[in-house]
Amino acid sequence: MIDKVFEKYINKQFEFDEEVALVFDDMLNRSIPFYKQMQDLSINFGLQYLKNNDKVYDLGCSTASTLIELNKLCKYNVNLIGIDNSEAMLDKARKKCKAFGVNIKFYNIDLLDANYTDAKLIISNYTLQFIRPLKREILVKKIYNSLKDDGVFIFSEKIISSNKILDKQYIEKYFNFKKTQGYSDFEIAQKREALENVLVPYTNEENISMVHNAGFEHCEILFKWLNFVTYIAIKNKGQK
């Protein structure tokens, strides 16, 4: 379905409710520049670390698109686990899995309350930014502790620039991108207002520092378009 959530006046903060879940796939593709390319990169790099019976977690899995695509390309039998605190998202994810014949275990639980055990790959695309900063640091540490040695954490985030002029230019370019995707000025303004204080972005430096502080020995950028970034962090005791 086409995303028309913000065509009407919205007087509440953004939430991943049933209305958003119905159009979420379209919303992602039209709201996040190069979303499909980012998703493909996340999957392709993640696959290189997987073997039979490894566990893969998608935190904030939404409608399970990433896990379904990973399953298509993976040559091993792996355990796929999707975690999301929106039942509306998971309801759509289950229907998609049934349609594609993919076996994924889903848990409707807060990411901080969930248990991730013996994970080889943890993916989190545009999810951490919705978690309050103090809890965000705790979650990333939990992710590190949940990974096996040589495990990988791949995550994408919207960032802000520490340079105010650049940050303003990023926002303007992103505004223009959304207009090319068919969103009106009213829709863009409405969504931005709804996301105020809900989506709290870090700078690139803050994201990398957070990951290193959690214990990851290596972290770098896989993909970047202005203020949208995909990172890979590796838990490898043998490399610094």
C-alpha positions in Angstrom: 0.0 0.0 0.0 1.1 3.6 -0.7 2.1 5.7 2.3 -0.5 8.4 2.8 -0.3 8.5 6.6 0.7 12.2 6.8 -1.7 13.5 4.2 -4.1 14.3 7.0 -3.4 16.4 10.0 -1.6 14.5 12.8 -1.7 15.7 16.4 0.3 13.0 18.1 3.8 11.7 18.1 5.0 9.1 15.6 4.3 5.5 16.5 4.5 2.2 14.8 0.8 1.5 14.9 -1.4 -0.5 12.6 -1.9 2.4 10.2 1.9 2.8 9.8 2.4 -1.0 9.6 0.1 -1.3 6.6 2.2 1.1 4.5 5.6 0.7 6.2 7.4 -1.0 3.3 6.5 1.8 1.0 7.3 4.4 3.7 10.8 2.9 4.1 11.6 2.9 0.3 10.4 6.4 -0.2 11.7 8.0 3.0 15.2 6.5 3.3 17.5 7.2 0.4 19.0 4.1 -1.2 17.2 1.9 1.4 17.2 -1.2 -0.9 20.9 -0.8 -1.6 21.6 -0.4 2.1 19.6 -3.5 2.9 21.4 -5.5 0.2 24.8 -4.4 1.6 23.7 -5.4 5.2 22.6 -8.8 4.0 25.6 -9.5 1.7 28.2 -8.6 4.4 26.2 -10.4 7.1 26.1 -13.6 5.0 29.9 -13.8 4.8 30.0 -14.5 8.6 27.3 -17.2 8.7 27.6 -21.0 9.0 25.1 -23.8 9.6 22.8 -23.3 12.7 24.1 -19.8 13.4 21.6 -17.4 15.0 20.6 -14.1 13.2 18.6 -11.5 15.0 16.9 -8.5 13.5 16.2 -5.9 16.2 13.2 -3.7 15.2 12.5 -6.2 12.4 9.2 -4.4 11.4 7.7 -6.4 8.6 10.7 -8.8 8.3 11.8 -7.7 4.9 15.5 -8.0 5.8 15.3 -11.5 7.3 13.2 -12.7 4.4 15.7 -11.4 1.9 18.6 -12.9 3.9 16.9 -16.3 3.9 16.6 -16.2 0.1 20.3 -15.7 -0.3 21.7 -17.8 2.6 23.2 -21.2 1.6 23.2 -22.4 5.2 20.4 -23.4 7.5 20.3 -20.6 10.1 18.0 -19.6 12.9 16.2 -16.3 12.1 14.8 -14.3 14.9 12.9 -11.0 14.6 12.2 -8.8 17.6 9.9 -5.8 17.6 7.7 -4.1 20.1 4.9 -3.4 17.6 2.4 -6.2 17.3 1.0 -4.5 14.2 4.4 -4.8 12.5 4.8 -8.4 13.6 1.3 -9.3 12.4 2.3 -8.2 8.9 5.6 -9.9 9.2 4.0 -13.2 10.0 1.7 -12.9 6.9 4.7 -12.2 4.7 6.6 -15.1 6.0 3.7 -17.4 5.4 3.4 -16.1 1.8 7.1 -16.6 1.2 7.4 -19.9 3.1 10.1 -18.5 5.4 10.5 -19.8 9.0 11.2 -16.9 11.4 10.6 -16.8 15.1 9.1 -13.5 16.2 9.0 -11.9 19.6 6.9 -8.9 20.6 9.1 -7.5 23.3 11.1 -4.4 24.2 14.7 -4.7 22.8 16.2 -4.1 26.3 14.1 -6.9 27.8 14.8 -9.5 25.1 17.5 -12.2 25.4 19.9 -12.6 22.5 22.0 -15.7 23.0 24.9 -17.0 21.0 24.2 -14.7 18.1 26.5 -14.6 15.1 24.8 -11.7 13.3 22.7 -9.0 14.8 21.1 -6.5 12.4 19.4 -3.2 13.5 18.3 -0.9 10.7 17.1 2.5 11.8 16.1 1.3 15.2 18.6 2.5 17.8 17.7 6.1 16.9 14.3 5.5 18.5 15.8 4.4 21.8 16.6 7.0 24.5 20.4 7.7 24.6 21.1 6.3 28.1 19.2 3.1 27.2 20.8 3.0 23.8 24.3 2.6 25.3 23.0 -0.2 27.5 21.4 -2.0 24.5 24.6 -1.8 22.4 26.6 -3.3 25.3 24.0 -6.1 25.5 24.4 -6.7 21.8 28.1 -7.0 22.2 27.8 -9.4 25.1 25.3 -11.5 23.1 27.5 -12.0 20.1 29.9 -14.9 19.6 33.5 -14.1 19.0 33.8 -13.0 15.4 30.2 -12.1 15.5 28.9 -9.0 13.6 26.6 -6.2 14.4 25.3 -4.3 11.3 23.2 -1.2 11.9 21.9 1.8 10.1 21.1 5.2 11.6 20.1 8.6 10.6 22.8 11.0 11.9 23.3 14.7 12.5 26.4 16.6 11.6 28.5 18.3 14.3 28.9 21.1 11.8 25.8 23.3 11.8 26.1 24.5 8.3 26.6 21.0 6.9 23.7 19.7 9.0 21.4 22.4 7.5 22.5 21.4 4.1 21.8 17.7 4.8 18.3 18.5 5.9 17.6 20.6 2.8 18.9 17.8 0.5 16.9 15.2 2.4 13.8 17.4 2.1 14.3 17.6 -1.7 14.8 13.9 -1.9 11.4 13.2 -0.2 9.7 15.6 -2.6 11.1 13.6 -5.5 9.5 10.5 -3.9 6.1 12.2 -4.2 5.7 13.5 -0.6 4.2 17.0 -0.3 5.6 19.8 1.8 2.7 19.3 4.2 3.4 15.6 4.6 7.1 16.2 5.1 6.4 18.9 7.7 3.8 16.7 9.5 6.1 13.7 9.8 9.0 15.8 10.9 6.9 17.3 13.7 5.6 13.8 14.7 9.1 12.5 15.0 10.3 15.4 17.1 11.8 13.9 20.4 10.9 10.4 19.2 13.8 10.0 16.8 17.0 11.2 18.5 20.0 10.9 16.1 23.6 10.9 17.1 26.6 12.2 15.2 28.7 9.8 13.3 31.4 10.2 15.9 29.0 9.5 18.7 27.8 6.3 17.0 31.3 4.9 16.5 32.3 5.9 20.1 29.2 4.2 21.5 30.1 1.0 19.7 33.7 1.0 20.8 32.7 1.8 24.4 30.5 -1.3 24.3 33.5 -3.4 23.5 33.6 -3.8 19.8 37.1 -4.0 18.5 36.3 -2.7 15.0 33.6 -0.4 13.6 33.4 1.4 10.3 31.0 2.7 7.7 29.7 0.4 5.0 27.5 3.0 3.3 26.7 6.6 3.6 24.4 9.1 1.9 24.6 12.5 3.6 22.9 11.8 7.0 22.0 8.2 6.5 24.8 5.7 7.5 25.2 1.9 7.7 27.9 0.6 10.0 29.5 -2.8 10.6 31.0 -3.6 14.0 33.0 -6.8 14.6 33.5 -8.6 17.8 37.0 -10.0 17.2 39.3 -10.4 20.2 42.2 -11.0 17.9 42.2 -7.7 16.1 42.3 -4.2 17.4 
